[in-house]
Amino acid sequence: MLRFSSISLLALSCVALLATKVLADELEDVTGDISPPSAEPHINPTSQMVSPQLLFANYKIEAFLLSVAVGLVASYFYGSRKNKELAMAWEKPISDVLYANFSLVGDGRQAFEWDSAADILFYASGRRHCKFVQGHMVLRARQDAVALINDLAANTQEKVEIEVTLSDGESSGFVFAAVPRKRSKAIGRDRYDIATFTKIVNNNKVSPKVAIFSESADVTTQLLESGLGDILADENTLLEELHVTDSPSEKPESHDFKCEKKLMAVIRLPAATAEGLAQFKEMLEFVFYLVDYISEAITLRPESMRKLGKAREEAYKEFTRMAEQEKQDALAKTLAEKRRIELEGVDKMSPEQRRKWEEKDRKKQLKKEQSKRVRRVR
Ligand SMILES: *[C@@H]1O[C@H](CO)[C@@H](O)[C@H](O)[C@H]1NC(C)=O
């Protein structure tokens, strides 16, 4: 699959269209010159000779458009190859760590799957304390000249995003995030779990470029003690973002949403030198170390646990109500259906049978009414 941005595609098709148009116009001119039978039978052969300069002048626009098209296509091949080389350099540290930690990596044969020339996916499962890990390596769109200019102008980082789905019930549920301060406003607004449960906390041990969202001081202290504190204190750390959550990142639309515990990390890709590769590998190892740390080392105080539980109860109130309403609706529907079938049966009865049934039914309804009243009185 090619990731060719729509703008590039548009540019390419415009170039092609324009070229065709210009060529068509000129062909028309040429044929237009020829088609009317010439009044002059003697054509001077020299007048037909066109000097090369004139030829170039005539085809200047085509030449320009053609070179743009060739440029775009060449940059696609060049950029794709460049990204392939880069990805191959990064595959080693990533797959080393994955193979050391997981029993199944990728499809069993290779770790990486190419989603486009700038997006590489990986997957692994079979490790303690987690269900699986999904990764996404995002390179610059070198294959796409227009998108690349955009990437360079916006100074987008090349990065690896990692999402570990943790095992259920092996760790306490909480929401924590460390993000670049300049993006903290947007993240705090857009992510449901962060907006609902956490507040920005001031921590003078981490770099001022980092903003920390947490819902419990107990969680913050224990998580930072894992070594995360030192990493976040370093202004040049490769760790761009870290999230630990037990709640959905988007507001659920119905009550039967899944609450999964997740650890997400964004690691910046440095230059692919031996040192850069080693630094990156170390950071990746730290992320998997955190999986163990969260499940084994974090033990929250009972009052912290109570606070977390209460916050969830409060936040999910509307969903609990929704669930109860749905249950009641379903029950009412079943009862109504039962009654309908019963009445259908009565329709088929003889008058004698029907009389008996009506008698019995009246008694039954009366009893029901009574028991309801008794319950109300009690
Ligand atoms: C994960 O991999 C690292 C080496 O990259 C290793 O030191 C560590 O023990 C592994 N963890 C598990 C649980 O296999």
The ligand as a MOL file (V3000), in Angstrom:
LIG
                    3D

  0  0  0     0  0            999 V3000
M  V30 BEGIN CTAB
M  V30 COUNTS 14 14 0 0 0
M  V30 BEGIN ATOM
M  V30 1 C 12.9610 -8.6100 28.3070 0
M  V30 2 O 14.1200 -8.4290 27.5210 0
M  V30 3 C 15.2750 -7.9960 28.2130 0
M  V30 4 C 16.3950 -7.9090 27.2090 0
M  V30 5 O 16.0280 -7.1230 26.1430 0
M  V30 6 C 15.6150 -8.9630 29.3250 0
M  V30 7 O 16.7070 -8.4440 30.0750 0
M  V30 8 C 14.4180 -9.1750 30.2280 0
M  V30 9 O 14.7040 -10.1540 31.1870 0
M  V30 10 C 13.2300 -9.6350 29.4100 0
M  V30 11 N 12.0700 -9.7840 30.2710 0
M  V30 12 C 11.3070 -10.8720 30.2650 0
M  V30 13 C 10.1780 -10.8940 31.2040 0
M  V30 14 O 11.5110 -11.8060 29.5340 0
M  V30 END ATOM
M  V30 BEGIN BOND
M  V30 1 1 1 2
M  V30 2 1 1 10
M  V30 3 1 2 3
M  V30 4 1 3 4
M  V30 5 1 3 6
M  V30 6 1 4 5
M  V30 7 1 6 7
M  V30 8 1 6 8
M  V30 9 1 8 9
M  V30 10 1 8 10
M  V30 11 1 10 11
M  V30 12 1 11 12
M  V30 13 1 12 13
M  V30 14 2 12 14
M  V30 END BOND
M  V30 END CTAB
M  END
